[in-house]
Amino acid sequence: METKEQQREEHIVSLVRQFCQEKLDDEYAQLCEKMVRRLGPDTLATGRPEVWAAAVVYAVGSINFLYDHRFQPYIRSVEISTYFGIGHSTVVQKARHIRRLLHLSRFWPNQEFSTQHIKSQNPFKRLVSILILPLFQ
């Protein structure tokens, strides 16, 4: 039997999946679900589920340049807060909290929450292999 916290986590997963299916794509849905699972039921135990869902989508989006019209998919960041009915600054603050909790950076190669496109295009990945790998050979 699921605990109350596990039910809450499942609810947040369903919120991010629904948003991603309507506005983004399956890859974003998988990455957002992975982030919710990584945060875990204890972290997600307090606060409105919609705030957590919006912040997860925002955090994954910020890592993957979702708000840059040169990338696909693309949406404006305020569309996330509008969709979930949350103030934009609340979403941004909670997403910042998530990025700190999970030690996320937009530029570190092989990000757990990066899209395949971002992983393949990350210029720092090549820099790491040029500067660091020779040290271990």
N, C-alpha and C positions, 0 to 999 in steps of 0.2 A: 504494500500500500504506500502511495506517495505521501510524503509529508507536505505540510502547508507551504514550506519554502520551495520544495520541488514543483508543486503545482504552480506557484508564482513564477518560477523560472520557465516552465513550459508555456505559461501565458505570455511572457516576454518574448520567448522564441516565436510564438505564433504571431505576435504583433510585428516583429522585424521581418518575418517571412512574408506576411501579407503586404507590408510596405514594399519590400524588394520585388515581389511578384508584380505588383501594380506599377511601380515607378522605375525599377532598375532591371536586374536580371538574376538568374539562378546563382551565378558565381558570388554576387554580393549577398544573396540570401544565405549561402553556405558560410561565407566569411563572418557575417553578422551572427549567425547561430553559433559558430565556433567561439566567437568572442563572448557571447552570453554564457556559454558552457564554461569557458575559461574563468569568467568572473565568479561563477558558482552561486549556489542558492544563498550562502551566508552573506556575501557581498550585496546581493540583490534583495535582501530581506526587508529593507526599509525604503521608503519613498514610493512615488507613484510608478507603476509599471510602464506607463506611457513615457515618462521622463527617461527611464532606463532604456527603453526601446529606441527612442529618438536619439539619445546620446550614443548608443552603440552604433546606429546607422551613421551618425555624424562622425564618430571616431574612425570607423572603417573608411568612410568617404574621404576624410581629410588625409589619411595615409595614402590613398589611391588617387588623389587629385580629381575627385568626383565633381568638384565645383569649378573646374577649369573646362571651358567650352571646347578646348582642343582635344579633350579625351572623351571617349564613349564608354559607358553611358555618362551623361551629363545632367545634372540638375542644379538649381540654385540652392544654396544651403538653407535658406529660409523655407523652402518647400517642405523640408523635414519637420521643422517645428510647427508649421501650419497644418500639415497632415495629422500630426499627433495632438494638436490643440495645446501646445506648450509654448511658453515664451522663448524666443530665440536665445536670449542671454542665459536662460536656465539650461537649455540644451548644450550650449557652448561650454558652460562651466562644468556640467556633469561629464561631457566628453573629455575635457581636460583632466578631470579626476580619473577617468578610465585610462587615459593614456599614461598618466603617472603610475597608477596601480600596476599596469601591465608593462611598464617601461617601453612604451612604443615611440618610435621615431619614424618620420616619413622617409628618411634616407638610408637607414641601416639595411644592407642587403639581406635577401632571404627572409623577409618579414613573414611571420606566421599569418598575418592578416592582409597581405598584399595580393592583388590580383596577379594573374599570370603575366599580363601585359606589363605591369609595373615591375615585377621581378625580372622580366627579360630586358627591360629598358634602363634599369638602375645603373647609372654611371659609376657609382661607388662600388658596385660589385667587382667590376674590372679593376678599379684602383686597389681594392683589398687584395686581389689575386696578384697584382703586380708588386705591391709593396710588402705584403706580409708572407705570402706563400714561399718566396725564395728563402726566407729565414728558417723555414722548417725542412729544407731540402739538404 
